[in-house]
């Protein structure tokens, strides 16, 4: 089987976790490859996500690495049983860039989500016309097919809240995101009304940070923190001007958890946030 040319973020993450286990065991790639009957190149391809790996091989590797974390091993084995074409976002493969698909996959597998946005409403809670206004402002302009696909994909991400066990979600939105108008006053007003509805969903907690809040830390940027089935598989997705970046290093995950806790302590309460949203709609 030829190596994958473009592994998904989740396929790469499986390889990364196997590398962490090997390094924790103090074993070189050459030693691990020899125990599998191959060499260092075989382990390198597996750890980079370029080669698929079976559940049996993951358990063999975990045994070789003396890993006793059964919950983590089971979660990694579950990842080996996933394949392209089994989820809705695969319909957009070859149409949208891989980053769009990766974030759908991240949200789908998350046990819980923590969101923070400063300049626009979190993507998963955007209305169709709001998302169209955002993507429609791209420079250079997107072709109609690409624009329509991005908007449709963004709205479909919300399907995770329609399943039997939706992810517990805490969304913190800065007042700037509520005041900035994308498209028009009417578009923004309808978006805020929808966000008010979202705040009533049973698994969603929405909090607002107003402009006049003191002591807001200046190093925080918009982020999505996705809790995995086990803490070792937590992931942070960071937005930047051109693409999203996925973070899984333990020290960085700990830092972002601490940052989010500070944001929670700075935000208005749930009741105050709902009242704030209501006022924002009236003032729009």
C-alpha positions as CSV (number, residue, x, y, z in Angstrom):
1,X,0.0,0.0,0.0
2,X,1.5,3.4,-1.0
3,X,2.0,6.0,1.7
4,X,-0.8,8.6,2.2
5,X,0.2,11.8,0.6
6,X,-2.1,13.9,2.7
7,X,-3.1,12.3,6.0
8,X,-5.9,13.9,7.9
9,X,-5.2,15.7,11.2
10,X,-6.7,12.8,13.0
11,X,-4.6,10.2,11.2
12,X,-1.6,12.2,12.0
13,X,-2.6,12.5,15.6
14,X,-2.8,8.7,15.9
15,X,0.8,8.5,14.7
16,X,1.8,11.3,17.1
17,X,0.4,9.4,20.0
18,X,2.2,6.2,19.0
19,X,5.4,8.2,18.8
20,X,4.8,9.6,22.3
21,X,4.4,6.1,23.7
22,X,7.6,4.9,22.0
23,X,9.6,7.9,23.2
24,X,8.2,7.4,26.8
25,X,9.5,3.8,26.6
26,X,13.0,5.1,25.6
27,X,12.9,3.0,22.4
28,X,14.3,4.1,19.1
29,X,12.4,3.9,15.8
30,X,14.9,1.3,14.5
31,X,14.3,-0.9,17.6
32,X,10.6,-0.6,17.3
33,X,10.7,-1.4,13.6
34,X,12.8,-4.4,14.1
35,X,10.4,-5.8,16.7
36,X,7.6,-5.5,14.1
37,X,9.8,-7.2,11.5
38,X,10.6,-4.0,9.6
39,X,12.8,-1.0,10.2
40,X,12.9,2.6,11.2
41,X,11.2,3.8,8.0
42,X,8.2,1.6,8.8
43,X,7.8,3.3,12.2
44,X,8.4,6.7,10.7
45,X,5.6,6.3,8.2
46,X,3.2,5.1,10.9
47,X,4.1,7.9,13.3
48,X,3.6,10.5,10.5
49,X,0.2,9.1,9.6
50,X,1.4,8.2,6.1
51,X,0.7,4.5,6.7
52,X,-2.5,3.1,8.1
53,X,-2.1,0.9,11.2
54,X,-4.4,-1.9,12.3
55,X,-5.9,-2.3,15.8
56,X,-3.8,-5.5,16.3
57,X,-0.6,-3.6,15.5
58,X,-1.5,-0.7,17.8
59,X,-2.0,-3.2,20.7
60,X,1.3,-4.9,19.8
61,X,3.1,-1.5,19.8
62,X,1.5,-0.5,23.1
63,X,2.6,-3.8,24.6
64,X,6.1,-3.3,23.3
65,X,6.1,0.2,24.8
66,X,4.9,-1.0,28.2
67,X,1.9,1.2,28.1
68,X,-0.6,0.4,30.8
69,X,-3.2,3.1,30.0
70,X,-6.0,0.8,28.7
71,X,-8.4,3.7,28.1
72,X,-5.9,5.4,25.8
73,X,-5.1,2.2,24.0
74,X,-8.8,1.5,23.4
75,X,-9.3,5.1,22.1
76,X,-6.3,4.7,19.7
77,X,-7.7,1.4,18.5
78,X,-11.0,3.0,17.8
79,X,-9.2,5.5,15.6
80,X,-7.8,2.7,13.5
81,X,-11.3,1.5,12.6
82,X,-12.2,4.8,11.0
83,X,-11.9,5.2,7.3
84,X,-12.5,7.9,4.6
85,X,-16.0,8.0,3.2
86,X,-17.9,7.0,6.3
87,X,-18.8,10.6,7.5
88,X,-20.7,13.5,5.9
89,X,-17.7,15.8,5.5
90,X,-16.1,13.3,3.1
91,X,-18.5,14.6,0.5
92,X,-16.4,17.8,0.4
93,X,-13.1,16.1,-0.1
94,X,-11.5,17.5,-3.2
95,X,-13.8,20.5,-3.0
96,X,-12.8,22.2,0.3
97,X,-9.2,22.3,1.7
98,X,-8.3,19.6,4.2
99,X,-8.6,22.1,7.1
100,X,-12.3,22.4,6.8
101,X,-12.7,18.6,6.9
102,X,-10.3,18.3,9.9
103,X,-12.3,20.6,12.0
104,X,-15.5,18.7,11.2
105,X,-13.8,15.5,12.3
106,X,-12.5,17.1,15.4
107,X,-15.9,18.4,16.5
108,X,-17.6,15.0,15.6
109,X,-15.3,13.0,17.9
110,X,-15.2,15.6,20.8
111,X,-16.7,14.7,24.1
112,X,-16.9,18.4,25.0
113,X,-16.1,21.7,23.3
114,X,-14.8,25.0,24.7
115,X,-14.9,27.9,22.3
116,X,-13.6,31.4,22.4
117,X,-14.1,34.0,19.6
118,X,-13.2,37.7,19.6
119,X,-14.2,39.0,16.2
120,X,-17.0,36.8,14.9
121,X,-19.6,34.3,16.1
122,X,-18.2,30.8,16.5
123,X,-18.4,29.0,13.2
124,X,-20.5,26.2,14.4
125,X,-23.2,28.6,15.5
126,X,-23.2,30.8,12.4
127,X,-26.4,31.3,10.3
128,X,-26.2,30.6,6.6
129,X,-26.4,34.2,5.6
130,X,-23.8,35.3,8.2
131,X,-21.4,32.6,7.0
132,X,-22.0,33.7,3.4
133,X,-21.2,37.3,4.3
134,X,-18.0,36.2,6.0
135,X,-16.8,34.0,3.2
136,X,-18.1,36.4,0.6
137,X,-15.6,39.0,1.8
138,X,-12.6,36.9,0.8
139,X,-9.9,38.6,-1.3
140,X,-9.8,37.5,-4.1
141,X,-13.4,36.6,-4.3
142,X,-14.3,32.9,-4.1
143,X,-15.9,31.1,-7.1
144,X,-19.6,30.5,-6.5
145,X,-19.1,26.7,-6.2
146,X,-16.4,27.2,-3.5
147,X,-18.4,29.8,-1.6
148,X,-21.6,27.7,-1.6
149,X,-19.6,24.6,-0.4
150,X,-18.0,26.5,2.4
151,X,-21.3,27.9,3.6
152,X,-23.1,24.6,3.4
153,X,-20.3,22.8,5.2
154,X,-20.2,25.4,8.0
155,X,-23.9,25.0,8.7
156,X,-23.8,21.2,8.6
157,X,-21.2,21.2,11.3
158,X,-24.1,22.0,13.7
159,X,-25.5,18.5,13.2
160,X,-23.5,17.2,16.2
161,X,-26.1,19.0,18.4
162,X,-28.9,16.9,16.9
163,X,-27.5,13.5,17.8
164,X,-28.5,11.5,20.9
165,X,-25.5,12.7,23.0
166,X,-24.4,16.2,21.8
167,X,-21.1,17.5,23.1
168,X,-21.2,19.6,26.3
169,X,-20.2,23.1,25.0
170,X,-19.0,26.2,26.7
171,X,-18.8,29.1,24.2
172,X,-17.3,32.5,25.2
173,X,-17.8,35.3,22.8
174,X,-16.4,38.8,23.1
175,X,-18.7,41.8,22.7
176,X,-16.6,42.8,19.6
177,X,-18.0,39.7,17.8
178,X,-21.5,40.7,18.6
179,X,-21.1,44.3,17.5
180,X,-19.2,43.9,14.2
181,X,-21.6,43.7,11.3
182,X,-21.0,41.2,8.5
183,X,-23.2,41.6,5.5
184,X,-25.7,44.1,7.0
185,X,-27.5,45.3,10.1
186,X,-30.3,42.8,9.4
187,X,-27.9,39.9,8.9
188,X,-26.1,40.6,12.2
189,X,-29.4,41.0,14.0
190,X,-30.8,37.6,12.8
191,X,-27.4,36.1,13.8
192,X,-27.7,37.4,17.3
193,X,-31.3,36.2,17.6
194,X,-30.1,32.7,16.6
195,X,-27.3,32.9,19.1
196,X,-29.8,33.7,21.7
197,X,-31.7,30.5,20.8
198,X,-28.4,28.6,21.0
199,X,-27.9,29.8,24.5
200,X,-31.0,27.9,25.5
201,X,-29.9,24.6,24.1
202,X,-29.5,22.0,26.9
203,X,-25.8,21.2,26.3
204,X,-24.6,24.7,25.4
205,X,-23.4,27.4,27.8
206,X,-22.9,30.8,26.3
207,X,-21.0,33.5,28.1
208,X,-20.2,37.0,26.9
209,X,-17.1,39.2,27.7
210,X,-18.1,42.8,27.4
211,X,-15.8,45.7,26.4
212,X,-15.8,47.1,29.9
213,X,-14.5,44.0,31.6
214,X,-11.3,44.6,33.5
215,X,-8.1,42.5,33.5
216,X,-8.8,40.5,30.3
217,X,-5.5,38.8,29.4
218,X,-4.1,40.0,26.2
219,X,-2.4,36.8,25.0
220,X,-5.5,34.9,24.3
221,X,-6.6,34.4,20.7
222,X,-9.7,32.7,19.2
223,X,-9.6,29.0,19.8
224,X,-11.5,25.7,19.9
225,X,-10.6,23.3,22.7
226,X,-11.9,19.8,21.9
227,X,-11.9,17.2,24.7
228,X,-11.2,13.8,23.5
229,X,-12.5,10.4,24.8
230,X,-9.5,10.5,27.1
231,X,-7.5,13.6,28.3
232,X,-4.4,12.5,26.3
233,X,-6.4,13.1,23.1
234,X,-7.6,16.6,23.8
235,X,-6.9,19.0,20.9
236,X,-6.8,22.7,20.4
237,X,-7.5,24.3,17.0
238,X,-6.2,27.9,16.7
239,X,-7.4,30.3,14.0
240,X,-5.0,32.5,12.1
241,X,-5.3,34.6,8.9
242,X,-4.7,31.8,6.5
243,X,-5.4,28.4,8.1
244,X,-6.1,26.6,11.4
245,X,-3.4,25.1,13.5
246,X,-3.9,22.0,15.6
247,X,-2.1,21.7,18.9
248,X,-1.7,18.6,21.0
249,X,1.5,19.0,23.0
250,X,0.7,18.3,26.7
251,X,2.3,21.6,28.0
252,X,0.4,23.7,25.5
253,X,-2.9,21.9,26.2
254,X,-2.4,22.7,29.9
255,X,-1.7,26.3,29.1
256,X,-4.8,26.7,27.0
257,X,-7.0,25.1,29.6
258,X,-5.6,27.6,32.1
259,X,-6.3,30.5,29.7
260,X,-9.9,29.3,29.1
261,X,-10.5,29.1,32.9
262,X,-9.3,32.8,33.1
263,X,-11.8,33.7,30.3
264,X,-14.6,32.0,32.1
265,X,-13.9,33.9,35.3
266,X,-13.9,37.2,33.3
267,X,-17.1,36.5,31.4
268,X,-20.6,37.5,32.4
269,X,-22.8,34.8,34.0
270,X,-25.1,32.8,31.8
271,X,-28.1,34.9,32.9
272,X,-26.3,38.1,32.4
273,X,-25.0,36.9,29.0
274,X,-28.5,36.1,27.8
275,X,-29.7,39.5,28.9
276,X,-26.7,41.1,27.1
277,X,-27.5,39.3,23.9
278,X,-31.2,40.4,24.1
279,X,-30.0,44.1,24.5
280,X,-27.6,43.7,21.6
281,X,-30.4,42.5,19.4
282,X,-32.5,45.5,20.4
283,X,-29.7,47.9,19.8
284,X,-28.7,46.5,16.4
